[in-house]
Amino acid sequence: MSEPFIKEHSLSVATLNPEENVSDNSKSASILKAVWNLHSKDDVLDFVEKYRLNHLGENVAINEAKARLSRNSKLSINEIAVKECLDSVSLAKLYFTKETQDVLGEYGLLAWDYGHVLAALRLCIAADLLSEEEALNLAKPFIDELINDYASWEDYASHYAFGDVVNSFTHGRFDDMKRIVRQAQKYDIEDETGTELTFHYMKFPGKKVNNNRILTYENAVFNPSLTVYKWILLVIHNTDDSVEPFEDFFSLNGFVKRNLKIPATVSTWLEYKLLKSIIPMAISYAVGTFSDDDKSMQRFSKKLLRYYRTARVAFEKAEVKNDFYYDFYKGYALVAYEADDAKTLDFAVSFLDEEKCQNFDFQELFCANYTNNAKKSASKKNYEEAYRFAKKALSYIEKMKALPEKPENPTINIDSYEKDLNQMISEYKSHLPMRKSRD
């Protein structure tokens, strides 16, 4: 079951330990760290348990996509994308699911996920994270599930190939399905004695195949429609760091402009506009023609705000507020802060959830916004409100100081900001009636 992955990485498929005859087992350890971030036995046990509970894997995303399609059966996919504020990866997977769910059946991409779990367990033997007995005991439930969900090796390998396609476009490329299937047909191997071990025609118990379609190499085909292919290209553009941001965008420009009311596309458009603005500024700064004083940065940030105002229209109709949604408004608020635009900062921050947005970047923005609101209230001589806002801003300073991970170059200087806030609080407190100042 793990053979596709093991063979792809040029390890031994004929031995349980894929590096049994190799003195240096660092390759397996490196793969475990690079692919799954597994460094210890505890990491491995946690990883296996999450897959066992279906909390991890491509199949989790496919099942989420099926649920989206089901609960929004009267909406088009683009309408679902707006309502549920889907990023480009989630949207491409939604289109993929729409076009393939009848072929993949109820088990979706389980072959891909569990095949990878079994490969990881074999690598753990080589990396001395598990004994052979421990790995086999952990593997057994996954093996039992696979040989009963699928009818044959060919059925399993064909489903596995679909998982390969999805994994490829979520990691910045689009693998050719025909090539993947041709590779699947080469799973026949020779052991160390030269004896051929063939899995090509192996039948599985298949006790849970139910009414699912049994796939063959011939019908394991994914030919996306032009629309789906465009969405996949958009994902590749957004996830492949090796692609030049402008080079790839031009081929998608018309598609993006036609879909600017969808968050997934408008975020790509926004990224392009921001990069197009930032690169000339960076060049000017490098050659000494751009001043990095506050006024120059404010003028530059005000220009960027125009793009955010255009982009926000796509997010305003979202009914589901997720990380993608909050990250957009975080960026909007940050640019407003840099532009010294208190009104826009307050507007953008109003879309953030203080309970859900807990990392350092969000705490900075909440702190800055409450500070601005305190100053605004003080300018109107509403010192009670100003005092309350300043105390709230100070509480976010305390939260930032308590966070274990902090950025190297935070937007605000915590120490000086804390000092200023304490001075503001003392000033506002002096204007309060004696009873309230004691409170």
C-alpha positions as CSV (number, residue, x, y, z in Angstrom):
1,M,0.0,0.0,0.0
2,S,2.9,2.3,0.7
3,E,4.8,1.3,-2.4
4,P,4.0,4.3,-4.6
5,F,5.5,6.8,-2.1
6,I,8.4,4.5,-1.2
7,K,9.3,3.9,-4.9
8,E,8.9,7.6,-5.8
9,H,11.7,8.4,-3.2
10,S,14.0,5.6,-4.5
11,L,13.9,3.5,-1.4
12,S,13.6,-0.2,-1.1
13,V,10.0,-1.5,-1.6
14,A,11.0,-5.2,-1.0
15,T,11.8,-4.7,2.7
16,L,9.6,-3.5,5.5
17,N,12.4,-1.1,6.5
18,P,13.0,0.8,3.3
19,E,16.6,1.5,4.2
20,E,17.4,-2.0,5.7
21,N,20.5,-2.4,3.5
22,V,21.7,1.1,3.9
23,S,24.1,2.1,6.6
24,D,22.9,5.8,6.7
25,N,19.2,6.1,7.4
26,S,19.2,9.9,7.3
27,K,17.1,9.9,4.1
28,S,14.1,8.5,5.8
29,A,14.5,10.9,8.7
30,S,14.8,13.8,6.3
31,I,11.6,12.8,4.4
32,L,9.7,12.5,7.7
33,K,10.7,16.0,8.7
34,A,10.2,17.6,5.3
35,V,6.9,16.0,4.3
36,W,5.1,15.6,7.7
37,N,7.2,17.6,10.2
38,L,7.7,14.4,12.2
39,H,10.7,14.6,14.5
40,S,10.0,12.2,17.4
41,K,8.0,9.1,18.4
42,D,5.4,11.4,20.1
43,D,5.0,13.3,16.8
44,V,4.4,10.1,14.9
45,L,1.8,8.7,17.4
46,D,-0.1,12.1,17.3
47,F,0.1,12.1,13.5
48,V,-1.3,8.5,13.2
49,E,-4.1,9.3,15.7
50,K,-5.2,12.3,13.7
51,Y,-5.4,10.3,10.5
52,R,-7.2,7.6,12.3
53,L,-9.8,10.1,13.5
54,N,-10.0,11.6,10.0
55,H,-8.7,15.0,11.2
56,L,-5.9,15.2,8.7
57,G,-5.4,14.5,5.0
58,E,-6.6,15.4,1.5
59,N,-9.7,13.3,2.1
60,V,-10.8,15.6,4.9
61,A,-10.8,18.6,2.5
62,I,-12.8,16.5,-0.1
63,N,-15.4,15.6,2.5
64,E,-15.7,19.2,3.5
65,A,-16.2,20.1,-0.2
66,K,-18.9,17.4,-0.4
67,A,-20.6,18.9,2.6
68,R,-20.4,22.4,1.1
69,L,-22.0,21.2,-2.1
70,S,-24.7,19.4,-0.2
71,R,-25.8,22.3,2.0
72,N,-25.6,24.8,-0.8
73,S,-27.2,22.6,-3.5
74,K,-29.2,25.6,-5.0
75,L,-26.1,27.8,-5.4
76,S,-23.4,27.8,-8.1
77,I,-19.9,27.0,-7.0
78,N,-18.9,30.7,-7.4
79,E,-21.8,31.7,-5.2
80,I,-20.6,29.2,-2.6
81,A,-17.1,30.6,-2.9
82,V,-18.5,34.1,-1.9
83,K,-20.8,32.9,0.8
84,E,-18.2,30.7,2.5
85,C,-15.3,33.0,1.7
86,L,-13.1,30.2,0.2
87,D,-9.5,30.7,-0.7
88,S,-8.2,29.6,-4.0
89,V,-7.1,26.1,-2.8
90,S,-10.5,25.4,-1.2
91,L,-12.3,26.6,-4.3
92,A,-10.2,24.5,-6.7
93,K,-10.9,21.5,-4.5
94,L,-14.6,22.3,-4.5
95,Y,-14.6,22.3,-8.3
96,F,-12.5,19.1,-8.3
97,T,-15.0,17.4,-6.0
98,K,-17.9,18.5,-8.1
99,E,-16.4,16.9,-11.2
100,T,-15.1,13.7,-9.6
101,Q,-17.3,12.7,-6.7
102,D,-19.3,10.2,-8.8
103,V,-16.1,8.6,-9.8
104,L,-14.3,8.6,-6.5
105,G,-17.4,7.5,-4.5
106,E,-17.7,7.6,-0.7
107,Y,-14.1,7.0,0.1
108,G,-12.7,9.9,-1.9
109,L,-9.0,10.3,-1.5
110,L,-8.6,7.8,1.4
111,A,-6.2,5.7,-0.7
112,W,-3.8,8.7,-1.0
113,D,-4.1,9.6,2.7
114,Y,-3.7,6.1,4.2
115,G,-1.1,5.1,1.6
116,H,1.0,8.0,3.0
117,V,0.4,7.0,6.6
118,L,1.7,3.5,5.8
119,A,4.7,5.0,4.0
120,A,5.5,7.2,7.0
121,L,5.3,4.2,9.3
122,R,7.9,2.4,7.2
123,L,10.2,5.4,7.2
124,C,9.8,5.6,11.0
125,I,11.4,2.1,11.2
126,A,14.4,3.3,9.2
127,A,14.7,6.5,11.2
128,D,14.6,4.5,14.5
129,L,11.4,6.2,15.7
130,L,9.5,2.9,15.8
131,S,10.3,-0.8,15.9
132,E,9.0,-3.0,13.2
133,E,6.4,-4.5,15.6
134,E,5.2,-1.0,16.7
135,A,4.9,0.1,13.0
136,L,3.0,-3.0,12.0
137,N,0.6,-2.6,14.9
138,L,-0.1,1.0,14.0
139,A,-0.4,0.1,10.3
140,K,-2.9,-2.7,10.7
141,P,-6.2,-0.6,11.0
142,F,-5.2,1.4,8.0
143,I,-4.4,-1.7,5.9
144,D,-7.7,-3.3,7.0
145,E,-9.6,-0.2,5.9
146,L,-8.0,0.0,2.5
147,I,-8.3,-3.6,1.5
148,N,-12.0,-3.5,2.4
149,D,-12.8,-0.1,0.9
150,Y,-11.3,-1.0,-2.5
151,A,-11.8,-4.1,-4.7
152,S,-8.3,-4.6,-6.0
153,W,-4.8,-3.2,-6.2
154,E,-5.7,-1.6,-9.5
155,D,-8.8,0.1,-7.9
156,Y,-6.7,1.3,-5.0
157,A,-3.8,2.6,-7.2
158,S,-6.3,4.4,-9.5
159,H,-7.8,6.2,-6.5
160,Y,-4.3,6.9,-5.2
161,A,-3.5,8.6,-8.5
162,F,-6.5,11.0,-8.1
163,G,-5.0,12.0,-4.7
164,D,-1.7,12.6,-6.4
165,V,-3.3,15.1,-8.7
166,V,-5.0,17.1,-5.9
167,N,-1.8,17.1,-3.9
168,S,0.1,18.4,-6.9
169,F,-2.0,21.4,-7.6
170,T,-2.1,22.4,-3.9
171,H,1.7,22.4,-3.9
172,G,2.3,24.6,-7.0
173,R,2.2,22.2,-9.9
174,F,-0.3,20.2,-11.9
175,D,0.8,16.6,-12.5
176,D,-0.4,14.8,-15.6
177,M,-2.9,12.2,-14.6
178,K,-1.9,9.9,-17.5
179,R,1.7,9.9,-16.3
180,I,0.7,9.2,-12.7
181,V,-1.4,6.2,-13.9
182,R,1.4,4.9,-16.1
183,Q,3.7,5.1,-13.0
184,A,1.0,3.2,-11.0
185,Q,1.2,0.4,-13.5
186,K,4.9,-0.1,-12.8
187,Y,4.3,-1.2,-9.2
188,D,5.5,-4.7,-10.1
189,I,8.9,-5.1,-8.5
190,E,11.8,-7.5,-8.1
191,D,13.0,-8.5,-4.6
192,E,16.7,-8.9,-3.8
193,T,16.8,-12.4,-5.3
194,G,15.3,-11.2,-8.6
195,T,11.9,-12.7,-8.0
196,E,9.2,-10.6,-9.4
197,L,6.5,-9.5,-7.0
198,T,3.3,-8.5,-8.8
199,F,0.4,-6.7,-7.3
200,H,-1.2,-5.9,-10.6
201,Y,-4.1,-8.3,-10.4
202,M,-4.3,-8.7,-6.7
203,K,-7.9,-8.9,-5.4
204,F,-8.9,-7.4,-2.0
205,P,-11.6,-8.6,0.3
206,G,-13.6,-5.5,-0.6
207,K,-16.1,-6.0,2.1
208,K,-17.0,-2.2,2.2
209,V,-16.9,-1.5,-1.6
210,N,-20.7,-1.1,-1.5
211,N,-22.0,0.6,-4.6
212,N,-18.8,2.6,-5.2
213,R,-17.3,2.5,-8.7
214,I,-14.4,0.1,-9.1
215,L,-11.7,2.0,-11.0
216,T,-9.3,0.6,-13.6
217,Y,-6.2,2.3,-15.0
218,E,-8.2,3.0,-18.2
219,N,-10.9,5.0,-16.5
220,A,-8.7,6.7,-13.9
221,V,-8.8,10.0,-15.8
222,F,-9.2,13.6,-14.7
223,N,-9.8,16.0,-17.6
224,P,-10.8,19.3,-15.9
225,S,-13.1,21.7,-17.7
226,L,-11.5,25.0,-18.8
227,T,-13.0,26.7,-15.8
228,V,-11.6,24.2,-13.3
229,Y,-8.3,24.3,-15.1
230,K,-8.2,28.1,-14.7
231,W,-8.8,27.8,-10.9
232,I,-6.1,25.2,-10.7
233,L,-3.7,27.6,-12.5
234,L,-4.7,30.3,-10.0
235,V,-3.8,28.0,-7.1
236,I,-0.4,27.2,-8.7
237,H,0.2,30.9,-9.1
238,N,-0.6,31.5,-5.4
239,T,1.4,28.6,-4.0
240,D,4.5,28.2,-6.2
241,D,7.2,30.4,-4.9
242,S,9.4,29.7,-7.9
243,V,6.9,31.3,-10.3
244,E,7.5,35.0,-11.1
245,P,4.5,36.9,-9.7
246,F,3.9,38.9,-12.9
247,E,4.9,36.4,-15.5
248,D,2.2,33.9,-14.4
249,F,-0.4,36.5,-13.6
250,F,-0.7,37.9,-17.1
251,S,-2.0,34.6,-18.4
252,L,-4.7,34.7,-15.8
253,N,-5.4,38.4,-16.0
254,G,-8.7,38.2,-18.0
255,F,-10.0,35.3,-15.8
256,V,-9.2,37.2,-12.6
257,K,-10.8,40.4,-13.8
258,R,-14.0,38.5,-14.8
259,N,-14.2,37.1,-11.2
260,L,-13.3,40.1,-9.0
261,K,-16.5,39.6,-7.0
262,I,-15.0,36.3,-5.6
263,P,-12.7,36.6,-2.6
264,A,-10.2,33.9,-4.0
265,T,-9.6,35.9,-7.2
266,V,-9.7,39.4,-5.8
267,S,-7.1,38.4,-3.2
268,T,-4.8,37.4,-6.1
269,W,-5.5,40.7,-7.9
270,L,-4.8,42.6,-4.7
271,E,-1.5,40.7,-4.2
272,Y,-0.5,41.6,-7.8
273,K,-1.4,45.3,-7.3
274,L,0.5,45.5,-4.0
275,L,3.6,43.8,-5.5
276,K,3.4,46.1,-8.5
277,S,3.4,49.1,-6.1
278,I,6.0,47.8,-3.7
279,I,8.7,46.7,-6.2
280,P,9.3,50.2,-7.6
281,M,9.3,51.6,-4.1
282,A,11.9,49.0,-3.1
283,I,14.1,49.8,-6.1
284,S,13.8,53.5,-5.3
285,Y,14.8,52.8,-1.7
286,A,17.8,50.7,-2.8
287,V,19.1,53.5,-5.1
288,G,18.5,56.2,-2.5
289,T,15.6,58.0,-4.2
290,F,12.9,57.0,-1.8
291,S,12.7,58.5,1.7
292,D,11.6,56.2,4.4
293,D,10.3,59.0,6.7
294,D,6.8,58.7,8.1
295,K,5.2,61.1,5.6
296,S,6.6,59.1,2.6
297,M,5.3,55.8,4.0
298,Q,1.9,57.4,4.8
299,R,1.6,58.6,1.2
300,F,2.6,55.2,-0.1
301,S,0.2,53.4,2.2
302,K,-2.7,55.7,1.2
303,K,-2.2,54.5,-2.3
304,L,-2.4,50.9,-1.3
305,L,-5.6,51.6,0.6
306,R,-7.3,52.3,-2.7
307,Y,-6.7,48.7,-3.8
308,Y,-8.1,47.4,-0.5
309,R,-11.2,49.4,-0.8
310,T,-11.8,47.9,-4.3
311,A,-11.0,44.4,-3.0
312,R,-13.2,44.5,0.1
313,V,-16.4,44.4,-2.0
314,A,-15.7,40.7,-2.6
315,F,-15.5,40.0,1.1
316,E,-18.5,42.0,2.3
317,K,-21.0,39.3,1.2
318,A,-19.2,36.5,3.0
319,E,-21.4,34.7,5.6
320,V,-18.6,32.5,6.9
321,K,-15.7,34.2,8.7
322,N,-12.6,32.1,8.5
323,D,-8.8,32.6,8.6
324,F,-8.8,33.8,4.9
325,Y,-11.5,36.4,5.8
326,Y,-9.7,37.6,8.9
327,D,-6.3,37.8,7.1
328,F,-7.8,40.1,4.5
329,Y,-9.1,42.5,7.1
330,K,-5.8,42.2,9.0
331,G,-3.9,43.4,5.9
332,Y,-6.5,46.1,5.3
333,A,-6.1,47.4,8.9
334,L,-2.3,47.2,8.8
335,V,-2.1,49.4,5.7
336,A,-4.6,51.8,7.3
337,Y,-2.4,52.0,10.4
338,E,0.7,52.7,8.2
339,A,-1.3,55.3,6.4
340,D,-2.3,56.9,9.7
341,D,-5.9,56.6,8.7
342,A,-7.6,56.1,12.0
343,K,-11.1,56.0,10.5
344,T,-10.2,53.2,8.0
345,L,-8.3,51.4,10.7
346,D,-11.4,51.4,12.9
347,F,-13.5,50.2,10.0
348,A,-11.2,47.3,9.1
349,V,-10.7,46.2,12.7
350,S,-14.5,46.1,13.2
351,F,-14.5,43.0,11.0
352,L,-12.0,41.1,13.2
353,D,-13.1,38.9,16.1
354,E,-11.1,39.6,19.2
355,E,-11.8,36.1,20.6
356,K,-10.6,34.3,17.4
357,C,-7.8,36.6,16.3
358,Q,-5.2,35.9,18.9
359,N,-1.8,36.1,17.3
360,F,0.7,39.0,17.7
361,D,-0.3,40.8,14.4
362,F,-3.9,41.0,15.5
363,Q,-3.1,42.1,19.0
364,E,-1.0,45.0,17.6
365,L,-4.0,46.2,15.5
366,F,-6.5,46.0,18.4
367,C,-4.0,47.9,20.6
368,A,-3.5,50.6,17.9
369,N,-7.2,50.9,17.3
370,Y,-8.2,51.3,20.9
371,T,-5.4,53.9,21.3
372,N,-6.8,55.9,18.4
373,N,-10.3,55.7,19.9
374,A,-9.0,56.9,23.2
375,K,-7.4,59.9,21.6
376,K,-10.5,60.6,19.7
377,S,-12.7,60.5,22.8
378,A,-10.2,62.7,24.7
379,S,-10.4,65.3,21.9
380,K,-14.1,65.5,22.6
381,K,-13.4,65.7,26.3
382,N,-15.1,62.4,26.9
383,Y,-12.4,61.3,29.4
384,E,-14.4,58.4,30.8
385,E,-14.6,56.7,27.4
386,A,-11.0,57.7,26.6
387,Y,-9.8,56.2,29.9
388,R,-11.7,52.9,29.1
389,F,-10.3,52.7,25.6
390,A,-6.7,53.4,26.8
391,K,-7.0,50.7,29.5
392,K,-8.3,48.3,26.8
393,A,-5.3,49.2,24.6
394,L,-2.9,48.5,27.5
395,S,-4.5,45.1,28.0
396,Y,-3.4,44.2,24.5
397,I,0.2,45.3,25.3
398,E,0.1,42.8,28.2
399,K,-1.2,40.1,25.9
400,M,1.5,40.7,23.3
401,K,4.2,40.6,26.0
402,A,2.8,37.2,27.2
403,L,2.8,35.6,23.8
404,P,5.6,33.0,23.4
405,E,6.3,33.9,19.7
406,K,6.9,37.5,18.7
407,P,8.0,38.9,15.3
408,E,11.5,40.3,15.0
409,N,10.3,43.6,13.7
410,P,6.9,44.4,15.2
411,T,4.7,47.2,13.9
412,I,4.7,49.0,17.3
413,N,7.5,49.3,19.8
414,I,5.9,47.6,22.8
415,D,8.0,49.4,25.5
416,S,7.5,52.9,24.2
417,Y,3.9,52.3,23.4
418,E,3.3,51.0,26.9
419,K,4.9,54.1,28.4
420,D,2.8,56.4,26.2
421,L,-0.4,54.5,27.1
422,N,0.3,54.7,30.9
423,Q,0.8,58.5,30.5
424,M,-2.5,58.8,28.6
425,I,-4.3,56.7,31.3
426,S,-2.9,59.0,34.0
427,E,-3.9,62.1,32.1
428,Y,-7.5,60.8,31.4
429,K,-7.8,59.6,35.0
430,S,-7.0,63.1,36.3
431,H,-10.1,64.4,34.5
432,L,-12.5,61.9,36.0
433,P,-14.6,62.5,39.1
434,M,-13.0,61.1,42.3
435,R,-15.2,58.0,42.5
436,K,-14.6,57.0,38.9
437,S,-10.9,57.7,39.1
438,R,-10.7,55.3,42.1
439,D,-12.6,52.6,40.0
